Amino acid sequence: MKDCKKLTKWIAIGVITIVFIGMLVSRVVDLFDEPDTQQQPLAVHTQVVKEGDLKSEAMLTGSIEGATSSIISSPISGQVVQIYVDDGSMVSVGDPLFKLDTVELNNVVIAANNALYQVEAKYDQANTNFHRYETLVRQGAISQQQMDAARTDLIAAQTEVDSARANVSTAAKRVDDATVRASSDGVVANRNLTIGQNVGAGVQVMTVEAISTVNAVIQIPQKWMKDIKIGDTVDITIDTYPNRVFKGTISVINPVAGVENRMFRVKVTIPNSEGLIKPGMFVSVKMTDETPVKAIMVPKTAIVQEKGLSYIFVVDGNQAKRVSVEVGELQADNIQIVKGLNVGDRIILDQTDRLQDKALISWKEEG
């Protein structure tokens, strides 16, 4: 009986212990599930949304061309025996670029000169006969018919001399043409020529690019056409010279849009006395619409990007509210908000990486 009472006592103690542990666990769980009513609000800086002036800007890409580009080819066919220039060589008008073999050409000159000597001798004889016949016809020693025949012989001899001289000139010119010379000042580019190569007449073997001034060729969208005119000055940047801005002047505006992209081809002329800008370089041309429009502009640091979408946090009482926005043009440190904000909204400028929708905040207005 005594053992039974002892067992009952221990069972009661065990039950009480289990109940107590259960109550303790339940309380701990409740503590974790219970909202933190003591959560500290996040301190942020804010700014009231206002309208500002927006000058539309665009960076358009293009490439550099020489102001003039002379295609170099040989006027005659032949074998290359000497090359005087390489890519990048600076040349002036008349400078030799390359030379073809002239052995056969010189032989043609010799043969043409020999032919000329023969017909000149024939002409001298015909001229002598003609003047002798003039005397004889006055003396009645020969007939007028003989005199006319002498005149015909003289004219024929003169014609042969003229033709022979033309042949000599043509042969001499071909020898001169064998040395191909620069037709403009500039820099040699795209040389495709080697010693011993046979080149055909009219086949391009290099170009000479005039680079004292160069052209940036860009494609401009239709929306910008109303804002440009010939003579306007634009800023040009080149990756090769990141800390330098070049000034260019719009010199050509194609009045017809391209069929494929509906854009207009524009040339911007750039002084290049230092020779820094080379044909083929890629450039960026900054276009600015000088007539501002009213737009909502906010600091670009206030924008949160997530999966290709843009968001911004606004003040909603003592909470941060995340709203979706559509952004527009970037201007310095500000960005245009096309949709999603209204004038008078108070946006949060910082702590955006720590904010969540409906997070408690304390805010301080920026001046």
C-alpha positions in Angstrom: 0.0 0.0 0.0 2.9 2.2 0.9 4.6 1.5 -2.5 1.4 2.4 -4.3 1.2 5.8 -2.7 4.8 6.4 -3.5 4.2 5.5 -7.2 1.2 7.8 -7.3 3.3 10.7 -5.9 6.0 10.3 -8.6 3.4 10.1 -11.4 1.8 13.3 -10.1 5.2 15.0 -10.1 6.0 13.8 -13.6 2.6 15.1 -14.9 3.2 18.5 -13.3 6.7 18.6 -14.8 5.5 17.8 -18.3 2.7 20.4 -18.0 5.2 23.0 -16.9 7.7 22.2 -19.7 4.8 22.4 -22.2 3.7 25.8 -20.9 7.3 27.0 -21.1 7.8 25.8 -24.7 4.4 27.3 -25.7 5.5 30.6 -24.2 8.8 30.6 -26.1 7.0 29.8 -29.4 4.6 32.7 -28.7 7.6 35.0 -28.1 9.0 34.1 -31.5 5.6 34.4 -33.3 4.7 37.6 -31.6 5.4 40.7 -33.7 8.2 42.9 -32.5 6.3 45.9 -31.3 9.6 47.4 -30.3 11.0 47.4 -34.0 13.2 50.4 -34.6 12.2 52.5 -37.6 14.9 52.9 -40.3 16.2 56.5 -40.6 16.1 57.8 -44.2 16.4 61.0 -46.1 13.6 62.1 -48.4 12.7 64.6 -51.1 9.5 66.0 -52.4 8.9 65.3 -56.1 8.9 68.4 -58.3 8.9 69.1 -62.0 12.2 70.2 -63.5 13.6 71.2 -66.9 14.7 68.3 -69.1 16.9 68.8 -72.0 16.8 65.7 -74.1 20.2 64.2 -74.7 21.4 61.3 -76.8 24.8 59.6 -77.4 24.8 58.5 -81.0 27.6 56.3 -82.3 29.4 56.5 -85.6 32.7 56.0 -87.3 35.4 58.2 -88.7 36.1 58.7 -92.4 38.8 60.7 -94.1 37.5 64.0 -95.5 38.5 62.6 -98.9 39.5 59.0 -99.7 41.5 58.5 -102.8 41.4 55.0 -104.3 44.8 54.1 -105.6 45.1 51.8 -108.6 47.6 51.4 -111.5 46.5 52.8 -114.8 48.4 50.0 -116.5 49.0 46.3 -115.9 52.4 45.1 -114.8 54.6 43.6 -112.1 55.4 45.5 -108.9 59.2 46.1 -108.6 59.2 48.7 -105.8 56.9 49.9 -103.0 57.6 53.2 -101.3 54.9 53.3 -98.6 53.2 51.2 -96.0 50.0 51.6 -94.1 50.2 54.7 -92.0 52.7 56.5 -94.3 52.0 60.2 -94.7 52.2 61.3 -98.3 51.7 64.5 -100.3 50.4 65.1 -103.8 52.9 63.6 -106.3 54.8 61.4 -103.9 55.6 58.0 -105.4 53.6 55.1 -104.0 54.8 52.1 -106.0 56.5 51.3 -109.3 55.9 48.6 -112.0 58.5 47.0 -114.2 59.4 49.3 -117.1 61.8 47.1 -119.2 59.2 46.4 -121.9 57.8 49.9 -121.7 61.2 51.4 -122.3 61.7 49.2 -125.3 58.4 50.5 -126.7 59.7 54.0 -126.2 62.9 53.2 -128.1 60.9 51.6 -131.0 58.6 54.6 -131.1 61.5 57.0 -131.3 63.1 55.0 -134.1 59.9 55.1 -136.0 59.7 58.9 -135.5 63.2 59.4 -136.8 62.3 57.5 -140.0 59.2 59.5 -140.7 60.9 62.7 -139.9 63.6 61.9 -142.5 60.8 61.1 -144.9 59.2 64.4 -144.1 62.4 66.3 -144.6 62.8 64.7 -148.1 59.2 65.5 -149.0 59.6 69.1 -147.8 62.8 69.5 -149.8 61.0 68.1 -152.9 58.0 70.4 -152.4 60.1 73.6 -152.3 62.2 72.5 -155.3 59.1 71.8 -157.3 57.8 75.3 -156.4 60.8 76.8 -158.2 60.5 74.4 -161.1 56.8 75.0 -161.7 57.4 78.8 -161.8 60.1 78.1 -164.4 57.7 75.9 -166.4 60.1 73.0 -166.0 57.4 70.7 -164.4 53.7 70.5 -164.7 51.2 71.7 -162.1 50.1 68.1 -161.6 53.7 67.2 -160.5 53.6 70.1 -158.1 50.3 68.9 -156.6 51.7 65.4 -156.1 54.6 66.9 -154.2 52.3 68.8 -152.0 50.3 65.6 -151.3 53.5 63.7 -150.4 54.5 66.5 -148.0 51.1 66.4 -146.3 51.2 62.6 -145.9 54.7 62.9 -144.5 53.5 65.5 -141.9 50.7 63.2 -140.9 53.1 60.3 -140.4 55.3 62.5 -138.3 52.4 63.6 -136.1 51.3 60.0 -135.6 54.8 58.9 -134.7 55.2 61.7 -132.2 51.9 60.7 -130.6 53.2 57.1 -130.3 56.3 58.4 -128.6 54.3 60.5 -126.2 52.0 57.5 -125.4 54.9 55.2 -124.8 56.6 57.7 -122.6 53.4 58.3 -120.6 53.1 54.5 -120.0 56.6 54.5 -118.6 55.7 57.5 -116.3 52.4 55.7 -115.4 54.5 52.8 -114.1 55.4 54.9 -111.1 52.0 55.4 -109.3 51.9 58.7 -107.3 49.6 60.1 -104.6 46.8 62.2 -106.0 46.1 63.9 -102.6 47.7 64.6 -99.3 46.9 62.1 -96.6 47.8 58.8 -94.9 48.1 55.5 -96.7 45.6 52.8 -95.7 44.5 49.3 -96.7 47.7 48.6 -98.7 47.3 45.3 -100.6 50.5 45.1 -102.5 53.8 43.0 -102.5 57.0 43.0 -104.5 56.6 40.8 -107.5 52.8 41.0 -107.6 51.1 41.4 -110.9 48.5 44.1 -110.8 45.8 44.7 -113.3 44.9 48.1 -114.6 42.2 49.8 -112.4 42.5 47.3 -109.5 42.5 49.0 -106.1 45.7 48.3 -104.2 45.5 51.0 -101.4 43.8 54.3 -100.4 45.1 57.7 -99.4 42.9 59.2 -96.6 43.0 62.9 -96.2 43.0 63.4 -92.4 43.8 67.0 -91.7 40.1 67.1 -91.3 37.9 64.0 -90.8 34.3 63.2 -90.8 32.3 61.4 -88.1 29.5 59.6 -89.9 26.5 59.0 -87.7 22.9 57.8 -88.1 20.4 60.2 -86.5 16.8 59.2 -85.5 13.9 61.1 -87.0 13.1 62.8 -83.6 16.3 64.7 -83.7 16.1 66.1 -87.2 14.2 69.2 -86.1 17.0 70.0 -83.7 20.0 70.0 -86.1 21.1 72.1 -89.0 24.3 72.5 -91.0 26.8 74.5 -89.1 25.7 73.3 -85.6 28.6 72.4 -83.3 28.5 69.0 -81.4 30.7 67.3 -78.9 32.5 64.1 -79.9 34.2 61.6 -77.7 36.5 58.7 -78.8 37.3 55.7 -76.6 41.0 56.1 -77.5 41.1 59.5 -75.8 38.6 59.2 -72.9 39.6 62.5 -71.2 39.2 64.6 -74.3 36.2 66.1 -76.1 36.5 67.0 -79.7 34.4 69.7 -81.4 32.8 69.0 -84.7 30.5 70.9 -87.1 27.6 69.3 -88.9 28.5 69.6 -92.6 26.2 67.2 -94.4 22.6 66.1 -93.6 21.2 63.5 -95.9 17.6 64.6 -96.6 16.4 61.0 -97.2 16.1 58.4 -94.4 17.6 55.0 -94.9 15.2 52.4 -96.1 16.2 49.8 -93.5 16.5 51.8 -90.3 14.6 55.0 -91.1 17.5 57.0 -89.9 19.3 59.9 -91.5 23.0 59.9 -92.4 24.8 62.9 -91.1 28.5 64.0 -91.4 30.2 65.9 -88.7 33.5 67.5 -89.8 36.3 67.5 -87.2 39.6 69.5 -87.4 42.4 67.0 -87.0 45.7 69.0 -87.4 47.3 66.7 -84.8 46.4 63.6 -86.8 45.1 61.9 -83.6 41.8 60.8 -85.2 42.1 57.9 -87.6 39.6 56.7 -90.2 37.7 53.7 -88.9 37.7 54.8 -85.2 34.3 54.5 -83.5 33.0 57.8 -81.9 30.2 58.9 -79.8 28.4 62.2 -80.7 26.4 64.0 -78.0 23.1 65.5 -79.2 21.3 67.9 -76.9 17.8 69.4 -77.4 18.3 73.0 -76.3 14.5 73.5 -75.8 13.8 72.0 -72.3 10.5 70.4 -71.4 8.9 69.9 -67.9 9.4 66.5 -66.4 9.6 64.7 -63.1 13.3 64.2 -62.3 14.6 62.3 -59.4 18.2 61.3 -58.3 19.1 58.1 -60.1 20.4 56.6 -56.8 16.8 56.4 -55.6 15.9 53.9 -58.3 15.9 50.2 -57.4 16.4 47.7 -60.2 15.0 44.2 -59.9 14.7 41.7 -62.7 14.7 44.4 -65.4 12.0 46.5 -63.6 12.4 49.8 -61.8 11.0 50.7 -58.4 11.2 53.6 -56.0 10.2 53.9 -52.3 7.8 56.6 -51.3 6.8 57.8 -47.8 3.4 56.4 -46.7 2.8 57.6 -43.2 5.5 56.1 -41.1 6.2 53.3 -43.7 8.1 52.9 -46.9 5.9 52.0 -49.9 7.5 50.4 -53.0 6.0 51.6 -56.3 6.8 50.5 -59.8 8.0 53.3 -62.1 8.9 53.8 -65.8 12.1 55.6 -66.3 13.0 57.9 -69.2 16.1 59.9 -70.1 19.2 60.3 -67.9 20.5 63.8 -67.3 23.6 64.1 -65.2 22.8 62.6 -61.8 19.0 62.6 -62.3 16.7 60.4 -64.2 13.3 61.1 -65.7 10.3 59.3 -64.3 7.8 58.9 -67.1 5.1 56.9 -65.1 4.5 55.9 -61.4 5.2 59.2 -59.5 3.2 62.4 -59.1 4.4 65.9 -58.2 4.2 66.2 -54.4 5.1 62.5 -53.6 7.8 62.2 -51.1 10.5 59.7 -52.2 13.2 58.0 -50.2 16.7 58.8 -51.3 18.9 56.3 -49.4 18.9 53.0 -47.5 17.1 51.5 -50.5 19.1 48.3 -50.3 17.8 47.8 -46.7 14.2 48.8 -47.3 11.2 46.5 -47.8 7.6 47.3 -48.7 5.8 48.6 -45.5 9.0 48.9 -43.5 8.9 51.4 -40.6 10.9 54.5 -41.3 11.8 57.8 -39.7 12.5 60.4 -42.4 14.4 63.7 -42.7 13.7 66.0 -45.6 16.6 67.0 -47.9 17.0 70.6 -48.6 
